[in-house]
Amino acid sequence: MDEQAKKDVKNLEVLIDGRVYTLAGSCSEEHLQRIGRHIDKKISEARRIKPITAYNFDLNTLYIMINLVDDLIYKTDRANTLESENARLIAENKKIKTEKDEITIKLSEANRLLDERKNAAPKPEAIKPEAVKKLP
């Protein structure tokens, strides 16, 4: 591990199942705290189902790992679903923008043609003041 990587590693004491453990990582202290709280929660859930004894500690550890992996898979699947939906929405947004740009170009062309027609149309002759005097 290089010197910079060693400097980026944070050590944090967390309480898990009534004991203090030191977690280390290059993530934030808040993230390390969340890890500790999540593990503690999973152990508490396992204890509610079946009390942990020295005899069944390995089995309970397995249950906790299964629950953690289940959470990980669920959240990974959810993240993948959201990423797919995000990609679909980005593509749809791009398509809508392209359609908007095409409509804007057509509208500009239609306005230009309309202006050309207005300018090319013969203008009605102005009524001369002497013609108004002759009216009955």
Secondary structure, DSSP 4 states (H G I P E B T S, - for coil): --HHHHHH-EEEEEEETTEEEEEEESS-HHHHHHHHHHHHHHHHHHHHHS---TTTHHHHHHHHHHHHHHHHHHHHHHHHHHHHHHHHHHHHHHHHHHHHHHHHHHHHHHHHHHHHHHHHSPPPPPPPHHHHHH--
